[in-house]
Structures are given as C-alpha cells and as structure tokens.
Amino acid sequence: MDRQFCKSCVDLEGTLRKLAKSDLFQATLIKEFGSSMAQTMRSMMLDGKFSGDSGDELHDFLLDAIVNDSKTSWSGLINSSDEDWPINVQEYFGVFYVWAMEYDNVGYFLNKEDALSFVFSEGWNVREA
C-alpha cells in the first residue's frame, strides 16, 4: 500500500485493533473458529499484529470476509464522458474500503468520513447515487 497515495488509509494489520473492539465481530470469530481460537486471535488483534498460524488464518479470513461480507455504506457514480461507473464505500464492522469498478483497493479506512474524503479528493467527477 502506498501511503503517499492515500494518507488516511491503513493496511489490513491497521484494522485489527478496531475489529478487536467489536462485539459483533468477536461473535463472528467465535462462530468461524471456535471460542478458544477466537480468544487467541482477539489477543493478537489487540497487539495489532498478525502472528503465527492463527495470524495467517485470521489474515486470510479477513481478506475474504471484508470483501464478501461487507455492506454498502454509501453509493455513488463516477461520471465519465461515455458512461457512469459505480463507486461504493463498503463497511465491515466499522472498517471501510472504497470499491470502484476498474480500480484496485487502496487500503482500509477506520471511519466512513475518511473513506468519503478519499472518494471526493481523487479528482473523479463523483456524485451520490
């Protein structure tokens, strides 16, 4: 992740402490991994670092879950000369990312305001849908 490109973004490890504080996310971990492993993962998350086999499992789980289980928090359109392209701010237990067709993920945001600021500061001609 290029921090110069997105100053308010964090990488996946940067989301760990926020997710560790979510009771709903902790319930998701317990359901997915069982109580003992979820407790181990929560301790690691509070430290803010992936470590060991449980860190590898959590890393892979989060990469998939954030994309597949996130909810649309905001929707817009990027206006172009030919057609409009969808752009969304997605949320997963208080972690946000910007999804836009034909664009790569730039990182994660710890609040919706930062994600929206990124959307409107990139020079795209964006409007809310």
C-alpha positions as CSV (number, residue, x, y, z in Angstrom):
1,M,0.0,0.0,0.0
2,D,1.4,3.4,-1.0
3,R,0.8,5.8,2.0
4,Q,1.6,8.7,-0.3
5,F,-1.3,7.8,-2.4
6,C,-3.8,7.5,0.5
7,K,-2.7,9.2,3.7
8,S,-5.8,8.2,5.7
9,C,-5.6,4.5,4.7
10,V,-4.3,1.7,6.8
11,D,-3.2,-1.8,5.8
12,L,-5.0,-4.9,7.0
13,E,-3.0,-5.0,10.2
14,G,-4.1,-1.5,10.9
15,T,-7.7,-2.7,11.1
16,L,-7.0,-5.3,13.9
17,R,-7.4,-3.1,17.0
18,K,-10.7,-1.6,15.7
19,L,-12.1,-5.1,14.9
20,A,-11.0,-6.4,18.2
21,K,-13.2,-3.9,19.9
22,S,-16.4,-5.0,18.1
23,D,-18.5,-7.5,20.0
24,L,-20.3,-8.4,16.8
25,F,-17.0,-9.2,15.0
26,Q,-15.9,-11.3,18.0
27,A,-19.1,-13.3,17.7
28,T,-18.3,-13.8,14.0
29,L,-14.8,-15.1,15.0
30,I,-16.3,-17.5,17.6
31,K,-18.7,-18.8,15.0
32,E,-16.0,-19.3,12.4
33,F,-13.1,-20.5,14.6
34,G,-14.5,-21.6,18.0
35,S,-14.2,-19.9,21.3
36,S,-10.6,-20.8,22.1
37,M,-9.1,-19.8,18.8
38,A,-11.2,-16.6,18.7
39,Q,-9.8,-15.6,22.1
40,T,-6.2,-16.2,20.8
41,M,-7.0,-14.1,17.7
42,R,-8.5,-11.3,19.8
43,S,-5.4,-11.1,21.9
44,M,-3.3,-10.9,18.8
45,M,-5.6,-8.3,17.3
46,L,-5.3,-6.1,20.4
47,D,-1.5,-6.2,19.9
48,G,-2.1,-5.0,16.3
49,K,0.0,-7.7,14.6
50,F,-0.7,-10.9,12.7
51,S,1.5,-13.7,14.2
52,G,1.8,-17.4,13.9
53,D,-0.6,-19.9,12.4
54,S,-3.6,-18.2,13.9
55,G,-2.4,-14.9,12.4
56,D,-2.2,-16.5,9.0
57,E,-5.7,-17.9,9.3
58,L,-7.1,-14.6,10.5
59,H,-5.3,-12.7,7.7
60,D,-6.8,-15.0,5.1
61,F,-10.3,-14.8,6.7
62,L,-10.3,-11.0,6.8
63,L,-9.2,-10.6,3.2
64,D,-12.2,-12.7,2.1
65,A,-14.7,-11.5,4.7
66,I,-14.1,-7.8,4.3
67,V,-14.9,-8.1,0.6
68,N,-17.6,-10.8,0.7
69,D,-19.5,-9.8,3.8
70,S,-19.2,-6.0,3.8
71,K,-22.3,-3.9,3.5
72,T,-22.7,-0.8,1.2
73,S,-22.4,2.3,3.4
74,W,-22.5,4.8,0.6
75,S,-23.1,4.6,-3.2
76,G,-22.1,6.9,-5.9
77,L,-21.3,7.2,-9.6
78,I,-18.1,8.4,-11.3
79,N,-19.2,10.4,-14.3
80,S,-17.2,9.9,-17.4
81,S,-17.7,11.0,-21.0
82,D,-19.1,7.7,-22.1
83,E,-20.9,6.3,-19.1
84,D,-21.1,6.4,-15.3
85,W,-19.1,3.9,-13.2
86,P,-20.3,2.7,-9.8
87,I,-18.3,3.6,-6.7
88,N,-19.2,2.4,-3.2
89,V,-17.9,2.8,0.3
90,Q,-18.2,-0.6,1.9
91,E,-18.3,-1.3,5.7
92,Y,-17.3,-4.4,7.6
93,F,-17.7,-4.0,11.4
94,G,-16.5,-0.4,11.4
95,V,-13.7,-0.9,8.8
96,F,-14.4,0.8,5.5
97,Y,-12.9,0.5,2.0
98,V,-13.7,2.1,-1.4
99,W,-14.8,-0.2,-4.2
100,A,-14.9,1.2,-7.7
101,M,-15.1,-0.7,-10.9
102,E,-11.7,-0.9,-12.7
103,Y,-9.8,0.4,-9.6
104,D,-7.7,-1.6,-7.1
105,N,-8.3,-1.4,-3.3
106,V,-6.1,1.4,-1.9
107,G,-6.3,0.2,1.7
108,Y,-8.8,0.4,4.6
109,F,-10.3,3.3,6.5
110,L,-11.2,3.4,10.2
111,N,-14.2,5.7,9.6
112,K,-16.6,6.5,6.9
113,E,-15.7,10.2,6.7
114,D,-12.1,9.3,5.7
115,A,-13.3,6.9,3.1
116,L,-15.7,9.6,1.6
117,S,-13.0,12.2,1.8
118,F,-10.8,9.9,-0.3
119,V,-13.6,9.4,-2.8
120,F,-14.2,13.1,-3.3
121,S,-10.5,14.1,-3.3
122,E,-9.2,11.9,-6.1
123,G,-10.3,14.2,-8.9
124,W,-13.0,11.9,-10.0
125,N,-16.3,13.5,-11.1
126,V,-18.4,11.8,-8.4
127,R,-22.0,12.2,-7.4
128,E,-24.1,10.3,-4.9
129,A,-26.3,7.7,-6.4
